[in-house]
Amino acid sequence: FEHIVAVGGDGTFNETIQSLVGNPKVTFGAIAAGTGNDFITILGFAERFSDRDWDIFFEKNTIQMDAGKCNDRFFINGMGLGFDAQVAAENYHSENSRAVKKGSKSKYWKHILKTLVFYREKDMKINLSGEIKSQKSFLNTIANGRRLAGGFYLTPDAIANDNQLTICLIDQLSFLGRITTLLKVIKQKHTTEQKVNYFTTDKISFEFENEVPAHLDGELYFNSRFDVSIVPAGLKIIFNPFGNHFFKI
């Protein structure tokens, strides 16, 4: 095949690209039909295609975008460890998880609020450029795109073809700190906060004492060690060159 098009949410796209990253002969196309629809924002298309979006899509404008790799799995928008991964785990373990996947954002917010109250940060080691640091973090986002977790711009200036991962690490927080930081995230004013470490890198590792949940493009993944790296220009993809895409051209 020269073209593979997936219709669905970010999880569907994640599953589809596992065999496409690193294959320059195949062009990937994404049509959003999920709940969060964060990935499609990278490409400059609307969450629900207009007639103009369809016309541009079938013009097959392509660009090489980076991908991320976590251990033996790829991701294209972003991955998370900590608070957002625990929210994802709550969704999957909930009896109402089907309702969440079908589009009930109120259920998703219920899990956010529950996790906001009860989540406890875990001890971990971070390896960045050979420097190892032990700490507890509320949230660890490693991103190729800007928008994750159903509409949160955790990495608001990420570029999807700069050969870099954009990292947002939020230190351990009190309950009040969680509330105020989340409000700043919603306003995209969190990156310069004292408790926020915001930077770019091409690789980073996280190690925990026991297995913990992570999410890769919203899909749950469990491990105790996460070796994360960039795959430069790993995926040929259809995008909207006239839209508000996240590429440097």
C-alpha beads as a LAMMPS data file, in Angstrom:
LAMMPS data file: protein, C-alpha beads

249 atoms
248 bonds

1 atom types
1 bond types

-500.0 500.0 xlo xhi
-500.0 500.0 ylo yhi
-500.0 500.0 zlo zhi

Masses

1 110.0

Atoms # bond

1 1 1 0.000 0.000 0.000
2 1 1 1.121 3.548 -0.706
3 1 1 -1.487 5.162 1.553
4 1 1 -3.060 3.998 4.811
5 1 1 -5.880 6.077 6.288
6 1 1 -7.222 5.536 9.804
7 1 1 -10.574 6.828 11.034
8 1 1 -10.978 7.021 14.804
9 1 1 -9.457 8.493 17.914
10 1 1 -5.867 8.924 19.037
11 1 1 -5.711 5.309 20.215
12 1 1 -6.679 4.064 16.763
13 1 1 -3.987 6.226 15.193
14 1 1 -1.451 4.912 17.700
15 1 1 -2.200 1.300 16.826
16 1 1 -2.067 2.041 13.099
17 1 1 1.333 3.734 13.073
18 1 1 3.161 0.973 14.958
19 1 1 4.067 -0.684 11.644
20 1 1 4.419 2.562 9.669
21 1 1 7.112 4.459 11.570
22 1 1 10.345 4.241 9.631
23 1 1 8.641 3.200 6.385
24 1 1 9.117 6.062 3.886
25 1 1 7.098 4.317 1.175
26 1 1 3.767 4.580 3.003
27 1 1 1.823 7.795 3.631
28 1 1 -0.431 7.921 6.695
29 1 1 -3.709 9.816 6.776
30 1 1 -5.749 10.509 9.922
31 1 1 -9.454 11.365 10.120
32 1 1 -10.605 12.171 13.648
33 1 1 -13.684 10.393 14.992
34 1 1 -12.823 9.957 18.657
35 1 1 -13.455 11.676 21.979
36 1 1 -10.375 13.770 22.719
37 1 1 -9.079 14.144 19.156
38 1 1 -5.806 15.731 20.288
39 1 1 -3.556 14.340 17.559
40 1 1 -5.458 15.863 14.631
41 1 1 -4.534 19.355 15.880
42 1 1 -0.905 18.696 14.890
43 1 1 -1.951 18.341 11.262
44 1 1 -3.941 21.565 10.953
45 1 1 -7.282 19.879 10.294
46 1 1 -10.488 20.472 12.238
47 1 1 -11.724 17.773 14.603
48 1 1 -14.722 17.419 12.313
49 1 1 -13.743 17.928 8.684
50 1 1 -15.333 20.757 6.741
51 1 1 -15.798 20.505 2.967
52 1 1 -12.572 22.487 2.617
53 1 1 -10.737 20.047 4.922
54 1 1 -11.867 17.128 2.774
55 1 1 -10.651 18.864 -0.377
56 1 1 -7.237 19.534 1.199
57 1 1 -7.028 15.998 2.590
58 1 1 -7.514 14.446 -0.843
59 1 1 -4.894 16.769 -2.327
60 1 1 -2.469 14.594 -0.321
61 1 1 -0.151 17.339 0.929
62 1 1 2.490 15.420 2.861
63 1 1 5.221 16.163 5.373
64 1 1 7.705 14.092 7.368
65 1 1 6.878 14.267 11.061
66 1 1 8.792 12.966 14.032
67 1 1 7.580 10.097 16.179
68 1 1 8.391 9.189 19.744
69 1 1 9.529 5.789 20.937
70 1 1 8.986 4.386 24.426
71 1 1 10.785 1.082 24.908
72 1 1 9.428 -0.936 21.958
73 1 1 6.301 1.153 21.315
74 1 1 5.842 4.279 19.197
75 1 1 3.712 7.339 19.841
76 1 1 2.975 10.308 17.598
77 1 1 1.338 12.925 19.814
78 1 1 2.629 12.322 23.314
79 1 1 2.923 10.119 26.354
80 1 1 2.421 10.695 30.042
81 1 1 3.484 9.315 33.404
82 1 1 1.811 10.318 36.631
83 1 1 -1.474 12.164 37.002
84 1 1 -2.727 11.924 33.407
85 1 1 -1.707 8.274 33.112
86 1 1 -3.611 7.520 36.309
87 1 1 -6.675 9.257 34.867
88 1 1 -6.380 6.987 31.816
89 1 1 -6.086 3.960 34.105
90 1 1 -9.204 5.041 35.998
91 1 1 -11.077 5.300 32.699
92 1 1 -10.122 1.792 31.658
93 1 1 -10.953 0.289 35.041
94 1 1 -14.266 2.097 35.332
95 1 1 -17.472 0.239 34.605
96 1 1 -18.352 3.282 32.518
97 1 1 -15.204 3.170 30.367
98 1 1 -17.266 2.467 27.259
99 1 1 -19.217 5.640 27.859
100 1 1 -15.955 7.553 28.162
101 1 1 -14.609 6.137 24.904
102 1 1 -17.871 6.872 23.106
103 1 1 -17.648 10.555 23.892
104 1 1 -18.864 11.225 27.429
105 1 1 -16.472 13.949 28.466
106 1 1 -18.373 14.414 31.731
107 1 1 -17.211 10.926 32.762
108 1 1 -13.648 11.839 31.854
109 1 1 -13.835 14.950 34.045
110 1 1 -15.185 12.808 36.868
111 1 1 -12.011 10.719 36.701
112 1 1 -9.848 13.849 36.541
113 1 1 -11.430 15.217 39.723
114 1 1 -11.164 11.868 41.523
115 1 1 -7.499 11.484 40.596
116 1 1 -6.811 15.107 41.501
117 1 1 -7.853 14.306 45.078
118 1 1 -6.495 10.798 45.594
119 1 1 -3.402 10.501 43.373
120 1 1 -0.121 10.041 45.235
121 1 1 3.184 10.800 43.530
122 1 1 5.651 7.914 43.287
123 1 1 9.423 7.815 43.723
124 1 1 11.272 7.686 40.438
125 1 1 14.649 8.265 38.833
126 1 1 15.048 10.441 35.755
127 1 1 18.045 10.027 33.458
128 1 1 18.634 13.069 31.284
129 1 1 21.882 13.240 29.303
130 1 1 23.542 10.877 31.788
131 1 1 22.526 12.929 34.819
132 1 1 20.337 10.894 37.177
133 1 1 17.911 12.655 39.489
134 1 1 15.612 11.080 42.083
135 1 1 12.312 12.833 42.694
136 1 1 8.553 12.638 42.875
137 1 1 6.549 14.274 40.106
138 1 1 2.871 15.018 39.808
139 1 1 2.950 14.814 36.027
140 1 1 5.489 13.897 33.351
141 1 1 4.551 14.698 29.765
142 1 1 6.790 13.799 26.824
143 1 1 5.309 15.222 23.664
144 1 1 5.614 15.618 19.935
145 1 1 2.387 17.616 19.727
146 1 1 0.952 20.371 21.883
147 1 1 -2.468 19.153 23.004
148 1 1 -2.985 16.053 25.122
149 1 1 -5.439 14.510 27.588
150 1 1 -8.541 15.685 25.775
151 1 1 -7.752 19.343 25.219
152 1 1 -4.938 20.342 27.602
153 1 1 -2.047 22.241 26.000
154 1 1 0.635 20.792 28.273
155 1 1 3.379 21.499 25.715
156 1 1 1.984 24.603 23.995
157 1 1 4.948 25.382 21.735
158 1 1 6.014 21.891 20.628
159 1 1 7.018 21.428 16.993
160 1 1 6.310 18.066 15.364
161 1 1 9.324 18.040 13.036
162 1 1 12.170 19.612 15.041
163 1 1 13.892 16.314 15.998
164 1 1 13.114 17.044 19.649
165 1 1 10.692 15.880 22.307
166 1 1 9.100 18.628 24.379
167 1 1 9.070 17.769 28.075
168 1 1 6.805 19.101 30.816
169 1 1 7.633 17.762 34.286
170 1 1 5.539 19.064 37.168
171 1 1 6.982 18.472 40.636
172 1 1 5.084 17.022 43.581
173 1 1 2.225 19.339 44.537
174 1 1 -0.141 19.945 47.415
175 1 1 -3.849 19.638 46.666
176 1 1 -4.151 23.417 46.347
177 1 1 -1.067 23.418 44.128
178 1 1 -2.690 20.832 41.878
179 1 1 -5.767 23.002 41.447
180 1 1 -3.850 26.199 40.713
181 1 1 -1.429 24.455 38.350
182 1 1 -4.243 22.771 36.434
183 1 1 -5.939 26.149 36.013
184 1 1 -2.684 27.575 34.660
185 1 1 -2.403 24.629 32.249
186 1 1 -5.894 25.396 30.958
187 1 1 -4.772 28.990 30.321
188 1 1 -1.423 27.804 28.860
189 1 1 0.457 29.848 31.472
190 1 1 2.145 27.023 33.362
191 1 1 5.487 26.603 31.571
192 1 1 7.370 29.226 33.610
193 1 1 6.014 28.205 37.014
194 1 1 8.543 27.294 39.711
195 1 1 7.243 23.727 40.038
196 1 1 7.322 23.143 36.280
197 1 1 10.397 21.927 34.388
198 1 1 9.882 22.640 30.695
199 1 1 12.519 21.812 28.083
200 1 1 13.341 19.844 24.932
201 1 1 15.554 16.796 24.481
202 1 1 16.031 13.888 22.105
203 1 1 15.917 11.225 24.828
204 1 1 14.987 10.755 28.469
205 1 1 14.462 7.775 30.802
206 1 1 12.236 7.189 33.826
207 1 1 12.585 4.356 36.322
208 1 1 10.193 3.338 39.125
209 1 1 10.448 0.697 41.835
210 1 1 7.346 -1.100 40.548
211 1 1 5.221 -1.117 37.424
212 1 1 3.194 2.045 36.924
213 1 1 0.689 3.085 34.266
214 1 1 1.707 5.274 31.369
215 1 1 -0.285 6.376 28.389
216 1 1 0.972 6.537 24.808
217 1 1 -1.406 8.684 22.759
218 1 1 -4.002 7.835 25.401
219 1 1 -3.398 4.072 25.268
220 1 1 -2.477 2.412 28.558
221 1 1 0.979 0.874 28.886
222 1 1 2.518 -0.574 32.068
223 1 1 6.199 -0.876 32.937
224 1 1 8.725 0.117 35.596
225 1 1 11.254 1.605 33.171
226 1 1 10.544 3.917 30.267
227 1 1 13.321 4.712 27.787
228 1 1 11.958 7.461 25.569
229 1 1 13.560 8.861 22.422
230 1 1 12.728 10.796 19.275
231 1 1 12.481 9.152 15.857
232 1 1 13.312 12.040 13.495
233 1 1 11.109 12.250 10.382
234 1 1 9.746 8.833 11.263
235 1 1 6.356 9.146 9.605
236 1 1 5.163 10.501 6.255
237 1 1 1.749 12.032 6.840
238 1 1 -1.004 14.035 5.143
239 1 1 -1.440 17.501 6.671
240 1 1 -3.189 20.805 6.012
241 1 1 -0.532 23.338 4.953
242 1 1 -3.117 26.127 5.185
243 1 1 -4.288 25.268 8.709
244 1 1 -2.922 25.935 12.184
245 1 1 -0.549 22.970 12.099
246 1 1 2.392 22.336 14.438
247 1 1 5.138 21.931 11.843
248 1 1 8.082 24.125 10.977
249 1 1 8.129 24.665 7.216

Bonds

1 1 1 2
2 1 2 3
3 1 3 4
4 1 4 5
5 1 5 6
6 1 6 7
7 1 7 8
8 1 8 9
9 1 9 10
10 1 10 11
11 1 11 12
12 1 12 13
13 1 13 14
14 1 14 15
15 1 15 16
16 1 16 17
17 1 17 18
18 1 18 19
19 1 19 20
20 1 20 21
21 1 21 22
22 1 22 23
23 1 23 24
24 1 24 25
25 1 25 26
26 1 26 27
27 1 27 28
28 1 28 29
29 1 29 30
30 1 30 31
31 1 31 32
32 1 32 33
33 1 33 34
34 1 34 35
35 1 35 36
36 1 36 37
37 1 37 38
38 1 38 39
39 1 39 40
40 1 40 41
41 1 41 42
42 1 42 43
43 1 43 44
44 1 44 45
45 1 45 46
46 1 46 47
47 1 47 48
48 1 48 49
49 1 49 50
50 1 50 51
51 1 51 52
52 1 52 53
53 1 53 54
54 1 54 55
55 1 55 56
56 1 56 57
57 1 57 58
58 1 58 59
59 1 59 60
60 1 60 61
61 1 61 62
62 1 62 63
63 1 63 64
64 1 64 65
65 1 65 66
66 1 66 67
67 1 67 68
68 1 68 69
69 1 69 70
70 1 70 71
71 1 71 72
72 1 72 73
73 1 73 74
74 1 74 75
75 1 75 76
76 1 76 77
77 1 77 78
78 1 78 79
79 1 79 80
80 1 80 81
81 1 81 82
82 1 82 83
83 1 83 84
84 1 84 85
85 1 85 86
86 1 86 87
87 1 87 88
88 1 88 89
89 1 89 90
90 1 90 91
91 1 91 92
92 1 92 93
93 1 93 94
94 1 94 95
95 1 95 96
96 1 96 97
97 1 97 98
98 1 98 99
99 1 99 100
100 1 100 101
101 1 101 102
102 1 102 103
103 1 103 104
104 1 104 105
105 1 105 106
106 1 106 107
107 1 107 108
108 1 108 109
109 1 109 110
110 1 110 111
111 1 111 112
112 1 112 113
113 1 113 114
114 1 114 115
115 1 115 116
116 1 116 117
117 1 117 118
118 1 118 119
119 1 119 120
120 1 120 121
121 1 121 122
122 1 122 123
123 1 123 124
124 1 124 125
125 1 125 126
126 1 126 127
127 1 127 128
128 1 128 129
129 1 129 130
130 1 130 131
131 1 131 132
132 1 132 133
133 1 133 134
134 1 134 135
135 1 135 136
136 1 136 137
137 1 137 138
138 1 138 139
139 1 139 140
140 1 140 141
141 1 141 142
142 1 142 143
143 1 143 144
144 1 144 145
145 1 145 146
146 1 146 147
147 1 147 148
148 1 148 149
149 1 149 150
150 1 150 151
151 1 151 152
152 1 152 153
153 1 153 154
154 1 154 155
155 1 155 156
156 1 156 157
157 1 157 158
158 1 158 159
159 1 159 160
160 1 160 161
161 1 161 162
162 1 162 163
163 1 163 164
164 1 164 165
165 1 165 166
166 1 166 167
167 1 167 168
168 1 168 169
169 1 169 170
170 1 170 171
171 1 171 172
172 1 172 173
173 1 173 174
174 1 174 175
175 1 175 176
176 1 176 177
177 1 177 178
178 1 178 179
179 1 179 180
180 1 180 181
181 1 181 182
182 1 182 183
183 1 183 184
184 1 184 185
185 1 185 186
186 1 186 187
187 1 187 188
188 1 188 189
189 1 189 190
190 1 190 191
191 1 191 192
192 1 192 193
193 1 193 194
194 1 194 195
195 1 195 196
196 1 196 197
197 1 197 198
198 1 198 199
199 1 199 200
200 1 200 201
201 1 201 202
202 1 202 203
203 1 203 204
204 1 204 205
205 1 205 206
206 1 206 207
207 1 207 208
208 1 208 209
209 1 209 210
210 1 210 211
211 1 211 212
212 1 212 213
213 1 213 214
214 1 214 215
215 1 215 216
216 1 216 217
217 1 217 218
218 1 218 219
219 1 219 220
220 1 220 221
221 1 221 222
222 1 222 223
223 1 223 224
224 1 224 225
225 1 225 226
226 1 226 227
227 1 227 228
228 1 228 229
229 1 229 230
230 1 230 231
231 1 231 232
232 1 232 233
233 1 233 234
234 1 234 235
235 1 235 236
236 1 236 237
237 1 237 238
238 1 238 239
239 1 239 240
240 1 240 241
241 1 241 242
242 1 242 243
243 1 243 244
244 1 244 245
245 1 245 246
246 1 246 247
247 1 247 248
248 1 248 249
